[in-house]
Amino acid sequence: DEVIEGKHDREFPVDMIQGGAGTSTNMNANEVIANRALEIMGHPRGAYEYCSPNDHVNLSQSTNDAYPTAIRIGLYYTHLELLKHLKELIASFRKKEEEFASIIKMGRTQMQDAVPMTLGQTFGGFASILNDEIANLEFAAKELLTVNMGATAIGTGICSVPGYAEKCVDALSRVTGFEFKLSPDLVAATSDTSAMIGYSSAMKRVAAKMNIICNDLRLLSSGPRCGFNEINLPPMQPGSSIMPGKVNPVIPEVMNQIAYKVIGNDLCVTMSGEAAQLELNAMEPVMAQCCFESAELLMNGFDTLRLRCIDGITANEEVCKKYVHNSIGIVTALNPIIGYKNSTNIAKEAMQTGRGVYELILEHDILSKEELDTILAPENMIRPVQLNIKPKKKG
C-alpha cells in the first residue's frame, strides 16, 4: 500500500527504457518491498536472511511474468482514465452541436463548395467520430486483462509452486476489481506483446481523428478577413513578434503535435512488438513507455482542447450565411424545385459574374423571396424533404 500511495517514489530511480526486458524495474520493486518489510519487522535494510528480494518477494515469479502483468494492470487503469477525459471532450462538442444547430453554412468536399449544412452538424460530426472510438478502445483494453502471471522465465512455470498462477490471477482480480484471465498458453503469452500493440493502435486511431478535427478547426477559424472566418477560437496569446493583431490557433496546433507524437509512438510499439526473439521480447520497456506516454499526452490534450478552445468557440453566423447565399453550391438544393436547366443557367451566370445564386434567383423571378427562404431554411437543407413549391419559370 505504501508503494502504491507513492511514499517510496524516490526509491525508484530506474528509467523506464532499459535493457533486460524489465529486470531492472522488477528487482528495483523487489528490493524496495523487501527492505521496507525488514524495517516493519524491526530489522535493518539489507538483512536479507529475514526477507530476500529474490527468495521471498520474487517467490514463484520472474521478471518475465511480473513485469508484463504490472504493465497491463497499469495500462488498464490508464485506459479508464483516458475514457473519462475523452468522454468529457465529446460532451463539449455535443454542447456546441446544440448551440450551433440553427446556423446554416456551406459544406465543403476536397476544399470546394459542396452543399449547405449547419455548423451544429459539423461539431456533431466531431463528437460522433470520437464517440465511435470508445468501443474500439474498450475492445483493445480487454486484451490487457489476459496475463501470463505464473509463467516465470519462459512460460513453463519453472520455480513456481503448483496452482500459483491460478491463485495469483484470482488475487489480482479481487484486489483490482478487474476480471483478469490467465493466458491459456503461457509460453506463447510470455513473448507475445500484441495486447500493447493493439492498445497503442487504438490510441493512434484517436490521434488521427483528433488531427482531422483540429485541422478543420484551424481552417474554419482562418482569417479573420482573408480566410473562412466561420468560427472564432478563444485567443490565447499574441500570434507574432512582428505582426500586430495576429492571433494563432495555438491550442489546435498543440493537439496536432500530440497526435503526431502518439502516431510516432505507435510506430515504435509496432517495431518493438515484432522484435521478439524466441521465448521473450526484450523490448517491452520501450513499448510500455510509449503506451503510457501516448495516453498521458492524449488526456492532457483532450483537457487543454476542451477547456481552452472548444468551450469558448463562437460562431460568425452572418459570415456563414453569406457564404451560403453567395455560393454556387446551393443550386444543388434548388435543383429539385427549379429544374436542371434553370440550375445550370444560374450556376453559369454566377460563375461568370461573381454574383450570388440567391441574388440571381430573385432577379430572374424564378422564385419569390419567401419561397427561396423556405427552401434554404436550415431545417430543409440538412435532411431529405419534399416541398410543395413550384417555380415561376420552368427549367
Secondary structure, DSSP 8 states (H G I E B T S, - for coil): -TTTTTTTGGG----SS-STTTHHHHHHHHHHHHHHHHHHHT--TT-TTTS-IIIIITTT--HHHHHHHHHHHHHHHHHHHHHHHHHHHHHHHHHHHHHTTT-EEEEEETTEEEEEEEHHHHHHHHHHHHHHHHHHHHHHHHGGGEE-TT-TTTSS-TTS-TTHHHHHHHHHHHHH-S--EE-S-HHHHHH--HHHHHHHHHHHHHHHHHHHHHHHHHHHT--SSSS---EE----SBS-SSSTT-B--HHHHHHHHHHHHHHHHHHHHHHHHTT-BTTB-TTHHHHHHHHHHHHHHHHHHHHHHHHHTGGG-EE-HHHHHHHHHH-GGGHHHHHHHH-HHHHHHHHHHHHHH---HHHHHHHTTSS-HHHHHHHTSHHHHSS--------SS--
